[in-house]
């Protein structure tokens, strides 16, 4: 079949979602939709409102308006997904990056970009992610985690446990959110209590991590399935005290230094750990892996792994690959190819077993 007569792939781009990162998802998805090669792909936009409604009638405009979906624009997911050759979830945070949408796509028998159910769920939960990476011997900062309900019942005991294991500054985080939503940097007991209370608004599980000062905030992008590779590392120079939500998306003053100005041996170590973390968490397609590097000693700490990194015009994942020789449109092509490769590999597996006797009838 010639290129001119080759059928376009129908790519469903899902965005929005029931998450504190809803707005970031809209901006990421707009960038993906714009960059997809219209000569190769027919794009179907699929929006998920904050109340969980699926919106296909002008979904981007509808979700940006913040108004409830109009009557008739809420379709059952399978009716939409059956039109797609491959789905590109651009859903950050809960109910999108945590294995829930991935499970639905598996049940619908649709190819999709990014990590599978297990990897997505494990990586989304910062506590589970750290426990798995700890077991694999990957370097991490000290941390304490607890349930929000236990915090409300017995704050003094939890504060005592934190102060025994960690020292200031500390970072408080919801276990299952990204984009720095609900994250606080704490310099004393008062800020620690306020930070935990804020994190507990967003999740049933809270994690408190040891801060590293002074430090380099380093990010590296990983691409692939069973044989992933890492991009050049880049450094974030935050406009705020740490790389919070405003510094990432709002004020536009943070800077990215790509490649990071680190010794080559440190860069190679970061890339090695990033690929190992990708494999430990059983990921596929893509991930952005974040690190903290102590200034002076260059000691490397794995911070966290993000399975659906930002795809906005200022996001590090596409910028890191562009600096590594893979421009944005080619990156999207590669991610779609990886999704289809994984789908075909799974489709070739046996899904039924015929016993010797029909004992079940």
C-alpha positions in Angstrom: 0.0 0.0 0.0 1.5 3.4 -1.0 1.8 6.2 1.5 -0.8 8.2 -0.3 -3.4 5.5 0.0 -2.4 4.3 3.4 -5.3 4.5 5.9 -5.0 7.2 8.6 -4.9 5.9 12.1 -7.7 7.2 14.3 -6.2 8.5 17.6 -8.5 9.2 20.5 -7.0 11.8 22.8 -8.5 11.7 26.3 -8.2 14.7 28.5 -9.6 16.4 31.6 -10.6 13.9 34.2 -11.7 13.8 37.9 -8.4 15.1 39.3 -6.8 18.2 40.8 -4.6 18.2 37.6 -7.7 18.7 35.4 -6.5 22.1 34.1 -3.0 20.9 33.3 -4.4 18.0 31.3 -6.4 20.4 29.1 -3.2 22.3 28.2 -1.2 19.1 27.6 -3.9 17.7 25.4 -4.1 20.8 23.3 -0.4 20.6 22.6 -0.6 16.9 21.7 -3.6 17.5 19.4 -1.8 20.3 17.6 1.4 18.3 17.1 -0.1 15.1 15.8 0.5 14.8 12.1 -2.9 15.2 10.4 -1.5 13.4 7.3 -1.1 10.3 9.4 -3.8 10.6 12.0 -7.4 11.4 12.4 -7.8 12.8 15.9 -10.9 12.2 18.0 -11.1 14.4 21.0 -12.5 12.9 24.2 -13.1 15.0 27.2 -13.8 13.8 30.7 -15.5 16.5 32.9 -14.7 17.0 36.6 -17.9 15.0 37.5 -16.8 12.1 35.3 -19.1 12.8 32.3 -17.6 11.9 28.9 -17.9 14.8 26.5 -17.4 14.5 22.7 -19.2 17.5 21.4 -16.5 20.3 21.3 -15.0 18.8 24.4 -12.0 21.1 24.8 -14.2 24.2 24.8 -16.8 22.6 27.0 -14.2 21.6 29.6 -12.5 24.9 29.6 -15.8 26.7 30.1 -16.3 24.7 33.3 -20.0 24.4 32.6 -21.9 21.1 32.9 -22.0 19.0 29.7 -25.0 19.7 27.5 -27.7 17.0 27.3 -26.8 14.5 24.6 -23.0 15.1 24.8 -22.5 12.4 27.4 -21.8 9.1 25.6 -20.9 5.7 27.0 -17.2 5.2 26.8 -17.3 2.0 24.6 -19.2 3.9 21.9 -16.4 6.4 21.6 -13.5 4.0 22.0 -14.7 1.6 19.3 -14.0 4.3 16.8 -10.3 4.5 17.8 -7.3 2.5 16.5 -5.2 3.8 19.5 -5.9 6.0 22.5 -3.6 8.6 23.9 -4.6 9.3 27.5 -3.4 12.7 28.5 -4.9 12.4 32.0 -2.7 13.5 34.9 -3.3 12.3 38.4 -6.2 10.3 39.9 -8.7 8.5 37.6 -6.4 8.7 34.6 -2.7 8.1 35.5 -3.4 5.5 38.2 -4.5 2.4 36.2 -8.2 3.1 36.2 -8.5 4.3 32.6 -5.9 1.8 31.6 -8.0 -1.0 33.0 -11.0 0.3 31.1 -9.0 0.4 27.9 -7.8 -3.1 28.4 -11.4 -4.3 28.9 -12.4 -2.4 25.7 -9.5 -4.2 23.9 -8.1 -0.9 22.6 -4.4 -0.1 22.1 -3.2 2.9 24.3 -0.2 5.0 24.9 1.8 4.7 28.1 2.0 2.3 31.1 -0.3 -0.6 31.7 -2.6 -1.2 34.7 0.0 -2.5 37.1 2.7 0.0 36.3 0.4 3.0 36.3 -1.2 2.0 39.6 2.2 1.3 41.3 3.9 4.5 40.0 0.9 6.7 40.9 1.0 5.8 44.6 4.2 7.5 45.8 4.4 5.1 48.8 4.1 1.9 46.7 6.5 3.4 44.1 9.1 4.1 46.8 8.7 0.7 48.4 9.3 -1.1 45.1 12.3 1.1 44.2 13.7 0.6 47.7 13.5 -3.2 47.3 15.4 -2.8 44.1 18.2 -0.9 45.8 17.5 2.4 44.1 18.6 5.5 46.1 15.9 7.5 47.7 15.4 10.1 50.5 14.0 9.0 53.9 10.2 9.3 54.2 7.3 8.6 56.5 3.8 7.8 55.3 0.4 7.5 57.1 -3.3 7.6 56.4 -5.2 10.9 56.6 -7.7 9.4 59.0 -4.9 8.3 61.4 -3.5 11.9 61.2 -6.9 13.3 62.3 -7.1 10.8 65.2 -3.6 11.0 66.6 -1.5 13.9 65.4 1.0 13.9 68.3 2.1 10.3 67.6 2.6 10.9 63.9 4.5 14.1 64.5 6.8 12.3 66.9 7.4 9.6 64.3 8.2 12.2 61.6 10.6 14.1 63.9 12.4 10.9 64.9 13.1 10.0 61.3 13.4 13.3 59.4 14.8 16.8 59.9 13.7 20.1 58.5 13.2 21.1 55.7 10.6 18.4 54.8 8.1 18.0 52.0 4.5 17.0 52.6 2.6 15.4 49.7 -0.6 13.6 48.8 0.5 10.1 47.8 -1.6 10.0 44.6 -1.3 13.4 42.9 1.2 15.2 40.7 1.9 18.6 39.2 2.9 19.6 42.8 -0.8 19.9 43.8 -1.1 19.7 47.6 2.7 19.7 48.1 4.3 21.9 50.8 7.8 22.7 51.9 8.0 22.8 55.7 10.7 24.5 57.7 9.2 24.1 61.2 6.5 22.3 63.2 3.8 24.8 62.3 4.5 24.6 58.6 4.6 20.8 58.9 1.2 20.6 60.4 -0.3 23.0 57.8 1.4 21.0 55.0 0.0 17.7 56.2 -3.5 19.2 56.6 -3.3 20.5 53.0 -2.1 17.2 51.6 -4.8 15.3 53.5 -7.4 17.3 51.6 -6.5 15.6 48.4 -5.7 12.0 49.4 -6.4 9.3 52.0 -2.6 8.7 52.2 0.0 11.3 53.0 3.8 11.1 52.6 6.4 13.3 54.3 9.9 13.3 52.7 13.3 14.5 53.7 14.3 17.7 52.0 17.8 17.9 50.4 19.6 21.2 50.5 21.3 22.6 48.5 20.3 20.6 45.5 19.8 20.3 41.8 16.3 19.3 40.6 17.0 17.0 37.7 14.5 15.4 35.3 15.1 12.7 32.6 12.6 11.3 30.0 12.4 7.6 29.3 11.0 6.1 26.1 10.4 2.5 25.1 8.7 -0.8 26.1 10.9 -3.7 27.1 14.2 -2.0 26.1 13.7 1.6 27.1 16.3 4.4 26.8 16.8 7.7 28.7 17.1 11.2 27.3 19.7 13.7 28.3 19.0 14.9 31.8 17.8 18.5 32.3 17.8 20.7 35.4 14.9 22.8 36.6 15.7 26.2 38.0 12.5 27.1 39.9 11.2 30.6 40.2 9.9 29.7 43.7 11.6 28.1 46.6 10.7 24.7 45.1 9.1 23.6 41.8 5.5 24.1 42.9 2.3 24.4 40.8 2.7 28.1 40.2 6.4 27.7 39.2 5.5 24.9 36.8 2.6 26.4 35.0 1.5 29.9 36.1 4.2 32.5 36.4 6.3 31.3 33.5 9.6 32.3 35.2 11.1 28.9 35.9 13.9 27.9 33.6 15.1 24.6 32.2 18.8 23.9 31.6 19.1 21.2 29.0 21.4 19.3 29.2 22.0 19.7 32.9 25.4 21.1 33.9 26.6 18.0 35.8 29.6 15.8 35.5 29.2 13.1 32.7 29.5 10.3 35.3 26.6 11.8 37.3 24.5 12.1 34.1 25.1 8.5 33.2 24.2 7.4 36.7 20.9 9.3 36.5 20.1 7.7 33.2 20.9 4.3 34.5 18.7 4.7 37.6 15.9 6.1 35.4 15.8 3.1 33.1 16.0 0.7 36.1 13.1 2.5 37.8 11.1 2.2 34.6 11.7 -1.5 34.5 11.1 -2.1 38.3 7.7 -0.5 38.0 6.9 -2.5 34.8 6.2 0.6 32.8 5.9 1.0 29.0 5.8 3.8 26.5 6.9 6.8 28.5 7.8 8.2 31.9 9.5 11.2 33.3 11.8 10.4 36.2 12.7 13.1 38.7 15.8 13.3 40.8 17.4 15.3 43.6 21.2 15.7 43.3 23.1 17.1 46.3 25.2 20.1 45.3 28.9 19.5 45.9 28.8 15.8 46.6 26.6 15.0 43.6 24.8 12.3 45.6 21.8 11.1 43.5 18.4 10.5 45.0 15.4 9.1 43.0 12.5 11.4 43.7 9.6 10.1 41.7 8.4 8.5 38.4 5.6 10.0 36.4 3.8 7.8 33.9 1.9 10.5 32.0 4.2 13.5 32.1 3.2 16.9 31.0 3.0 17.6 27.3 2.5 21.4 27.4 4.7 23.7 25.3 7.0 24.2 28.4 6.9 20.6 29.7 10.2 18.8 30.2 9.3 15.5 28.7 9.1 16.7 25.1 11.8 19.3 25.6 14.2 16.6 26.9 13.6 14.4 23.9 13.9 17.3 21.5 17.3 17.9 23.0 18.1 14.2 22.5 17.3 14.3 18.8 13.6 13.4 18.8 11.3 16.4 18.0 7.8 16.6 19.3 5.9 15.2 16.3 8.3 12.2 16.0 8.0 11.6 19.7 4.2 11.2 19.4 4.8 8.9 16.4 7.1 6.8 18.5 4.7 6.6 21.4 1.8 5.5 19.2 4.1 2.9 17.5 5.1 1.6 21.0 1.4 1.4 22.0 0.5 -0.7 18.9 3.6 -2.9 19.4 2.5 -3.8 22.9 -1.1 -4.3 21.9 -0.1 -6.7 19.1 2.2 -8.6 21.5 -0.6 -9.0 24.1 -3.2 -9.9 21.4 -1.0 -12.9 20.4 -1.2 -14.4 23.8 -3.7 -17.2 24.5 -6.8 -15.9 26.4 -8.7 -19.1 26.8 -8.0 -22.7 27.9 -9.9 -25.7 26.9 -9.9 -28.4 29.6 -9.9 -32.1 28.7 -13.4 -32.5 29.9 -16.4 -30.2 30.0 -16.6 -30.4 33.8 -18.0 -26.9 34.1 -21.2 -27.6 32.2 
